[in-house]
Amino acid sequence: MPSYTMINNKTGEEKEMILSLAERDQFLSSGEWKQKLTTAAFVSQTGSTISKTSSGWKDLLGRIKKGSGKGNSINL
């Protein structure tokens, strides 16, 4: 379920809530809470993709580099 940052209209308290869409709509329709609009959180990759691959993939890249000719710019 997604999490929403909700703001209490009376107290100004901000609270992060994990709600279904129907539950969120109930909170908003009561008039006691409003939703704080924020951007979505993105998870980015840590480390390189090459370091997380199998040795078979690295061997394939090595054969591609070897067959690509002199002066190629393929980095392994």
Phi and psi restraints in degrees (range 20) as a CNS / XPLOR table:
assign (resid 1 and name C) (resid 2 and name N)
       (resid 2 and name CA) (resid 2 and name C) 1.0 -76.8 20.0 2
assign (resid 2 and name N) (resid 2 and name CA)
       (resid 2 and name C) (resid 3 and name N) 1.0 158.0 20.0 2
assign (resid 2 and name C) (resid 3 and name N)
       (resid 3 and name CA) (resid 3 and name C) 1.0 -106.6 20.0 2
assign (resid 3 and name N) (resid 3 and name CA)
       (resid 3 and name C) (resid 4 and name N) 1.0 145.1 20.0 2
assign (resid 3 and name C) (resid 4 and name N)
       (resid 4 and name CA) (resid 4 and name C) 1.0 -128.4 20.0 2
assign (resid 4 and name N) (resid 4 and name CA)
       (resid 4 and name C) (resid 5 and name N) 1.0 143.5 20.0 2
assign (resid 4 and name C) (resid 5 and name N)
       (resid 5 and name CA) (resid 5 and name C) 1.0 -93.8 20.0 2
assign (resid 5 and name N) (resid 5 and name CA)
       (resid 5 and name C) (resid 6 and name N) 1.0 114.7 20.0 2
assign (resid 5 and name C) (resid 6 and name N)
       (resid 6 and name CA) (resid 6 and name C) 1.0 -108.0 20.0 2
assign (resid 6 and name N) (resid 6 and name CA)
       (resid 6 and name C) (resid 7 and name N) 1.0 145.3 20.0 2
assign (resid 6 and name C) (resid 7 and name N)
       (resid 7 and name CA) (resid 7 and name C) 1.0 -118.4 20.0 2
assign (resid 7 and name N) (resid 7 and name CA)
       (resid 7 and name C) (resid 8 and name N) 1.0 127.0 20.0 2
assign (resid 7 and name C) (resid 8 and name N)
       (resid 8 and name CA) (resid 8 and name C) 1.0 -75.3 20.0 2
assign (resid 8 and name N) (resid 8 and name CA)
       (resid 8 and name C) (resid 9 and name N) 1.0 124.5 20.0 2
assign (resid 8 and name C) (resid 9 and name N)
       (resid 9 and name CA) (resid 9 and name C) 1.0 -66.0 20.0 2
assign (resid 9 and name N) (resid 9 and name CA)
       (resid 9 and name C) (resid 10 and name N) 1.0 -31.3 20.0 2
assign (resid 9 and name C) (resid 10 and name N)
       (resid 10 and name CA) (resid 10 and name C) 1.0 -81.1 20.0 2
assign (resid 10 and name N) (resid 10 and name CA)
       (resid 10 and name C) (resid 11 and name N) 1.0 -45.1 20.0 2
assign (resid 10 and name C) (resid 11 and name N)
       (resid 11 and name CA) (resid 11 and name C) 1.0 -100.5 20.0 2
assign (resid 11 and name N) (resid 11 and name CA)
       (resid 11 and name C) (resid 12 and name N) 1.0 -18.8 20.0 2
assign (resid 11 and name C) (resid 12 and name N)
       (resid 12 and name CA) (resid 12 and name C) 1.0 79.5 20.0 2
assign (resid 12 and name N) (resid 12 and name CA)
       (resid 12 and name C) (resid 13 and name N) 1.0 4.8 20.0 2
assign (resid 12 and name C) (resid 13 and name N)
       (resid 13 and name CA) (resid 13 and name C) 1.0 -66.9 20.0 2
assign (resid 13 and name N) (resid 13 and name CA)
       (resid 13 and name C) (resid 14 and name N) 1.0 133.8 20.0 2
assign (resid 13 and name C) (resid 14 and name N)
       (resid 14 and name CA) (resid 14 and name C) 1.0 -100.2 20.0 2
assign (resid 14 and name N) (resid 14 and name CA)
       (resid 14 and name C) (resid 15 and name N) 1.0 133.9 20.0 2
assign (resid 14 and name C) (resid 15 and name N)
       (resid 15 and name CA) (resid 15 and name C) 1.0 -140.9 20.0 2
assign (resid 15 and name N) (resid 15 and name CA)
       (resid 15 and name C) (resid 16 and name N) 1.0 132.5 20.0 2
assign (resid 15 and name C) (resid 16 and name N)
       (resid 16 and name CA) (resid 16 and name C) 1.0 -88.6 20.0 2
assign (resid 16 and name N) (resid 16 and name CA)
       (resid 16 and name C) (resid 17 and name N) 1.0 125.3 20.0 2
assign (resid 16 and name C) (resid 17 and name N)
       (resid 17 and name CA) (resid 17 and name C) 1.0 -125.4 20.0 2
assign (resid 17 and name N) (resid 17 and name CA)
       (resid 17 and name C) (resid 18 and name N) 1.0 139.1 20.0 2
assign (resid 17 and name C) (resid 18 and name N)
       (resid 18 and name CA) (resid 18 and name C) 1.0 -98.0 20.0 2
assign (resid 18 and name N) (resid 18 and name CA)
       (resid 18 and name C) (resid 19 and name N) 1.0 110.3 20.0 2
assign (resid 18 and name C) (resid 19 and name N)
       (resid 19 and name CA) (resid 19 and name C) 1.0 -135.3 20.0 2
assign (resid 19 and name N) (resid 19 and name CA)
       (resid 19 and name C) (resid 20 and name N) 1.0 151.3 20.0 2
assign (resid 19 and name C) (resid 20 and name N)
       (resid 20 and name CA) (resid 20 and name C) 1.0 -75.7 20.0 2
assign (resid 20 and name N) (resid 20 and name CA)
       (resid 20 and name C) (resid 21 and name N) 1.0 169.3 20.0 2
assign (resid 20 and name C) (resid 21 and name N)
       (resid 21 and name CA) (resid 21 and name C) 1.0 -62.6 20.0 2
assign (resid 21 and name N) (resid 21 and name CA)
       (resid 21 and name C) (resid 22 and name N) 1.0 -39.3 20.0 2
assign (resid 21 and name C) (resid 22 and name N)
       (resid 22 and name CA) (resid 22 and name C) 1.0 -65.5 20.0 2
assign (resid 22 and name N) (resid 22 and name CA)
       (resid 22 and name C) (resid 23 and name N) 1.0 -42.1 20.0 2
assign (resid 22 and name C) (resid 23 and name N)
       (resid 23 and name CA) (resid 23 and name C) 1.0 -64.9 20.0 2
assign (resid 23 and name N) (resid 23 and name CA)
       (resid 23 and name C) (resid 24 and name N) 1.0 -39.2 20.0 2
assign (resid 23 and name C) (resid 24 and name N)
       (resid 24 and name CA) (resid 24 and name C) 1.0 -61.8 20.0 2
assign (resid 24 and name N) (resid 24 and name CA)
       (resid 24 and name C) (resid 25 and name N) 1.0 -43.5 20.0 2
assign (resid 24 and name C) (resid 25 and name N)
       (resid 25 and name CA) (resid 25 and name C) 1.0 -62.2 20.0 2
assign (resid 25 and name N) (resid 25 and name CA)
       (resid 25 and name C) (resid 26 and name N) 1.0 -36.8 20.0 2
assign (resid 25 and name C) (resid 26 and name N)
       (resid 26 and name CA) (resid 26 and name C) 1.0 -63.9 20.0 2
assign (resid 26 and name N) (resid 26 and name CA)
       (resid 26 and name C) (resid 27 and name N) 1.0 -43.9 20.0 2
assign (resid 26 and name C) (resid 27 and name N)
       (resid 27 and name CA) (resid 27 and name C) 1.0 -61.3 20.0 2
assign (resid 27 and name N) (resid 27 and name CA)
       (resid 27 and name C) (resid 28 and name N) 1.0 -43.8 20.0 2
assign (resid 27 and name C) (resid 28 and name N)
       (resid 28 and name CA) (resid 28 and name C) 1.0 -70.4 20.0 2
assign (resid 28 and name N) (resid 28 and name CA)
       (resid 28 and name C) (resid 29 and name N) 1.0 -36.2 20.0 2
assign (resid 28 and name C) (resid 29 and name N)
       (resid 29 and name CA) (resid 29 and name C) 1.0 -72.5 20.0 2
assign (resid 29 and name N) (resid 29 and name CA)
       (resid 29 and name C) (resid 30 and name N) 1.0 -21.6 20.0 2
assign (resid 29 and name C) (resid 30 and name N)
       (resid 30 and name CA) (resid 30 and name C) 1.0 -69.0 20.0 2
assign (resid 30 and name N) (resid 30 and name CA)
       (resid 30 and name C) (resid 31 and name N) 1.0 -22.6 20.0 2
assign (resid 30 and name C) (resid 31 and name N)
       (resid 31 and name CA) (resid 31 and name C) 1.0 84.2 20.0 2
assign (resid 31 and name N) (resid 31 and name CA)
       (resid 31 and name C) (resid 32 and name N) 1.0 -8.0 20.0 2
assign (resid 31 and name C) (resid 32 and name N)
       (resid 32 and name CA) (resid 32 and name C) 1.0 -82.1 20.0 2
assign (resid 32 and name N) (resid 32 and name CA)
       (resid 32 and name C) (resid 33 and name N) 1.0 -27.3 20.0 2
assign (resid 32 and name C) (resid 33 and name N)
       (resid 33 and name CA) (resid 33 and name C) 1.0 -122.5 20.0 2
assign (resid 33 and name N) (resid 33 and name CA)
       (resid 33 and name C) (resid 34 and name N) 1.0 150.5 20.0 2
assign (resid 33 and name C) (resid 34 and name N)
       (resid 34 and name CA) (resid 34 and name C) 1.0 -130.9 20.0 2
assign (resid 34 and name N) (resid 34 and name CA)
       (resid 34 and name C) (resid 35 and name N) 1.0 155.7 20.0 2
assign (resid 34 and name C) (resid 35 and name N)
       (resid 35 and name CA) (resid 35 and name C) 1.0 -91.7 20.0 2
assign (resid 35 and name N) (resid 35 and name CA)
       (resid 35 and name C) (resid 36 and name N) 1.0 132.9 20.0 2
assign (resid 35 and name C) (resid 36 and name N)
       (resid 36 and name CA) (resid 36 and name C) 1.0 -84.3 20.0 2
assign (resid 36 and name N) (resid 36 and name CA)
       (resid 36 and name C) (resid 37 and name N) 1.0 123.6 20.0 2
assign (resid 36 and name C) (resid 37 and name N)
       (resid 37 and name CA) (resid 37 and name C) 1.0 -81.4 20.0 2
assign (resid 37 and name N) (resid 37 and name CA)
       (resid 37 and name C) (resid 38 and name N) 1.0 124.7 20.0 2
assign (resid 37 and name C) (resid 38 and name N)
       (resid 38 and name CA) (resid 38 and name C) 1.0 -134.9 20.0 2
assign (resid 38 and name N) (resid 38 and name CA)
       (resid 38 and name C) (resid 39 and name N) 1.0 165.5 20.0 2
assign (resid 38 and name C) (resid 39 and name N)
       (resid 39 and name CA) (resid 39 and name C) 1.0 -81.7 20.0 2
assign (resid 39 and name N) (resid 39 and name CA)
       (resid 39 and name C) (resid 40 and name N) 1.0 156.6 20.0 2
assign (resid 39 and name C) (resid 40 and name N)
       (resid 40 and name CA) (resid 40 and name C) 1.0 -69.5 20.0 2
assign (resid 40 and name N) (resid 40 and name CA)
       (resid 40 and name C) (resid 41 and name N) 1.0 147.4 20.0 2
assign (resid 40 and name C) (resid 41 and name N)
       (resid 41 and name CA) (resid 41 and name C) 1.0 -86.9 20.0 2
assign (resid 41 and name N) (resid 41 and name CA)
       (resid 41 and name C) (resid 42 and name N) 1.0 130.9 20.0 2
assign (resid 41 and name C) (resid 42 and name N)
       (resid 42 and name CA) (resid 42 and name C) 1.0 -111.0 20.0 2
assign (resid 42 and name N) (resid 42 and name CA)
       (resid 42 and name C) (resid 43 and name N) 1.0 138.6 20.0 2
assign (resid 42 and name C) (resid 43 and name N)
       (resid 43 and name CA) (resid 43 and name C) 1.0 -100.3 20.0 2
assign (resid 43 and name N) (resid 43 and name CA)
       (resid 43 and name C) (resid 44 and name N) 1.0 122.6 20.0 2
assign (resid 43 and name C) (resid 44 and name N)
       (resid 44 and name CA) (resid 44 and name C) 1.0 -102.2 20.0 2
assign (resid 44 and name N) (resid 44 and name CA)
       (resid 44 and name C) (resid 45 and name N) 1.0 161.6 20.0 2
assign (resid 44 and name C) (resid 45 and name N)
       (resid 45 and name CA) (resid 45 and name C) 1.0 -75.8 20.0 2
assign (resid 45 and name N) (resid 45 and name CA)
       (resid 45 and name C) (resid 46 and name N) 1.0 142.8 20.0 2
assign (resid 45 and name C) (resid 46 and name N)
       (resid 46 and name CA) (resid 46 and name C) 1.0 -111.3 20.0 2
assign (resid 46 and name N) (resid 46 and name CA)
       (resid 46 and name C) (resid 47 and name N) 1.0 135.6 20.0 2
assign (resid 46 and name C) (resid 47 and name N)
       (resid 47 and name CA) (resid 47 and name C) 1.0 82.7 20.0 2
assign (resid 47 and name N) (resid 47 and name CA)
       (resid 47 and name C) (resid 48 and name N) 1.0 174.3 20.0 2
assign (resid 47 and name C) (resid 48 and name N)
       (resid 48 and name CA) (resid 48 and name C) 1.0 -91.1 20.0 2
assign (resid 48 and name N) (resid 48 and name CA)
       (resid 48 and name C) (resid 49 and name N) 1.0 154.0 20.0 2
assign (resid 48 and name C) (resid 49 and name N)
       (resid 49 and name CA) (resid 49 and name C) 1.0 -66.0 20.0 2
assign (resid 49 and name N) (resid 49 and name CA)
       (resid 49 and name C) (resid 50 and name N) 1.0 -37.7 20.0 2
assign (resid 49 and name C) (resid 50 and name N)
       (resid 50 and name CA) (resid 50 and name C) 1.0 -60.5 20.0 2
assign (resid 50 and name N) (resid 50 and name CA)
       (resid 50 and name C) (resid 51 and name N) 1.0 -38.3 20.0 2
assign (resid 50 and name C) (resid 51 and name N)
       (resid 51 and name CA) (resid 51 and name C) 1.0 -69.6 20.0 2
assign (resid 51 and name N) (resid 51 and name CA)
       (resid 51 and name C) (resid 52 and name N) 1.0 -16.9 20.0 2
assign (resid 51 and name C) (resid 52 and name N)
       (resid 52 and name CA) (resid 52 and name C) 1.0 -99.6 20.0 2
assign (resid 52 and name N) (resid 52 and name CA)
       (resid 52 and name C) (resid 53 and name N) 1.0 2.4 20.0 2
assign (resid 52 and name C) (resid 53 and name N)
       (resid 53 and name CA) (resid 53 and name C) 1.0 -94.2 20.0 2
assign (resid 53 and name N) (resid 53 and name CA)
       (resid 53 and name C) (resid 54 and name N) 1.0 167.5 20.0 2
assign (resid 53 and name C) (resid 54 and name N)
       (resid 54 and name CA) (resid 54 and name C) 1.0 -77.2 20.0 2
assign (resid 54 and name N) (resid 54 and name CA)
       (resid 54 and name C) (resid 55 and name N) 1.0 167.6 20.0 2
assign (resid 54 and name C) (resid 55 and name N)
       (resid 55 and name CA) (resid 55 and name C) 1.0 -68.6 20.0 2
assign (resid 55 and name N) (resid 55 and name CA)
       (resid 55 and name C) (resid 56 and name N) 1.0 -26.4 20.0 2
assign (resid 55 and name C) (resid 56 and name N)
       (resid 56 and name CA) (resid 56 and name C) 1.0 -62.6 20.0 2
assign (resid 56 and name N) (resid 56 and name CA)
       (resid 56 and name C) (resid 57 and name N) 1.0 -39.9 20.0 2
assign (resid 56 and name C) (resid 57 and name N)
       (resid 57 and name CA) (resid 57 and name C) 1.0 -67.6 20.0 2
assign (resid 57 and name N) (resid 57 and name CA)
       (resid 57 and name C) (resid 58 and name N) 1.0 -40.6 20.0 2
assign (resid 57 and name C) (resid 58 and name N)
       (resid 58 and name CA) (resid 58 and name C) 1.0 -65.5 20.0 2
assign (resid 58 and name N) (resid 58 and name CA)
       (resid 58 and name C) (resid 59 and name N) 1.0 -37.0 20.0 2
assign (resid 58 and name C) (resid 59 and name N)
       (resid 59 and name CA) (resid 59 and name C) 1.0 -64.0 20.0 2
assign (resid 59 and name N) (resid 59 and name CA)
       (resid 59 and name C) (resid 60 and name N) 1.0 -42.0 20.0 2
assign (resid 59 and name C) (resid 60 and name N)
       (resid 60 and name CA) (resid 60 and name C) 1.0 -61.6 20.0 2
assign (resid 60 and name N) (resid 60 and name CA)
       (resid 60 and name C) (resid 61 and name N) 1.0 -44.2 20.0 2
assign (resid 60 and name C) (resid 61 and name N)
       (resid 61 and name CA) (resid 61 and name C) 1.0 -62.0 20.0 2
assign (resid 61 and name N) (resid 61 and name CA)
       (resid 61 and name C) (resid 62 and name N) 1.0 -37.5 20.0 2
assign (resid 61 and name C) (resid 62 and name N)
       (resid 62 and name CA) (resid 62 and name C) 1.0 -63.4 20.0 2
assign (resid 62 and name N) (resid 62 and name CA)
       (resid 62 and name C) (resid 63 and name N) 1.0 -40.9 20.0 2
assign (resid 62 and name C) (resid 63 and name N)
       (resid 63 and name CA) (resid 63 and name C) 1.0 -67.8 20.0 2
assign (resid 63 and name N) (resid 63 and name CA)
       (resid 63 and name C) (resid 64 and name N) 1.0 -36.2 20.0 2
assign (resid 63 and name C) (resid 64 and name N)
       (resid 64 and name CA) (resid 64 and name C) 1.0 -64.4 20.0 2
assign (resid 64 and name N) (resid 64 and name CA)
       (resid 64 and name C) (resid 65 and name N) 1.0 -44.6 20.0 2
assign (resid 64 and name C) (resid 65 and name N)
       (resid 65 and name CA) (resid 65 and name C) 1.0 -62.5 20.0 2
assign (resid 65 and name N) (resid 65 and name CA)
       (resid 65 and name C) (resid 66 and name N) 1.0 -43.5 20.0 2
assign (resid 65 and name C) (resid 66 and name N)
       (resid 66 and name CA) (resid 66 and name C) 1.0 -62.9 20.0 2
assign (resid 66 and name N) (resid 66 and name CA)
       (resid 66 and name C) (resid 67 and name N) 1.0 -37.9 20.0 2
assign (resid 66 and name C) (resid 67 and name N)
       (resid 67 and name CA) (resid 67 and name C) 1.0 -85.7 20.0 2
assign (resid 67 and name N) (resid 67 and name CA)
       (resid 67 and name C) (resid 68 and name N) 1.0 -3.4 20.0 2
assign (resid 67 and name C) (resid 68 and name N)
       (resid 68 and name CA) (resid 68 and name C) 1.0 -85.7 20.0 2
assign (resid 68 and name N) (resid 68 and name CA)
       (resid 68 and name C) (resid 69 and name N) 1.0 -5.3 20.0 2
assign (resid 68 and name C) (resid 69 and name N)
       (resid 69 and name CA) (resid 69 and name C) 1.0 98.6 20.0 2
assign (resid 69 and name N) (resid 69 and name CA)
       (resid 69 and name C) (resid 70 and name N) 1.0 171.8 20.0 2
assign (resid 69 and name C) (resid 70 and name N)
       (resid 70 and name CA) (resid 70 and name C) 1.0 -73.0 20.0 2
assign (resid 70 and name N) (resid 70 and name CA)
       (resid 70 and name C) (resid 71 and name N) 1.0 142.9 20.0 2
assign (resid 70 and name C) (resid 71 and name N)
       (resid 71 and name CA) (resid 71 and name C) 1.0 81.8 20.0 2
assign (resid 71 and name N) (resid 71 and name CA)
       (resid 71 and name C) (resid 72 and name N) 1.0 16.7 20.0 2
assign (resid 71 and name C) (resid 72 and name N)
       (resid 72 and name CA) (resid 72 and name C) 1.0 -71.9 20.0 2
assign (resid 72 and name N) (resid 72 and name CA)
       (resid 72 and name C) (resid 73 and name N) 1.0 162.4 20.0 2
assign (resid 72 and name C) (resid 73 and name N)
       (resid 73 and name CA) (resid 73 and name C) 1.0 -116.0 20.0 2
assign (resid 73 and name N) (resid 73 and name CA)
       (resid 73 and name C) (resid 74 and name N) 1.0 26.3 20.0 2
assign (resid 73 and name C) (resid 74 and name N)
       (resid 74 and name CA) (resid 74 and name C) 1.0 -78.5 20.0 2
assign (resid 74 and name N) (resid 74 and name CA)
       (resid 74 and name C) (resid 75 and name N) 1.0 123.8 20.0 2
assign (resid 74 and name C) (resid 75 and name N)
       (resid 75 and name CA) (resid 75 and name C) 1.0 -104.8 20.0 2
assign (resid 75 and name N) (resid 75 and name CA)
       (resid 75 and name C) (resid 76 and name N) 1.0 134.6 20.0 2
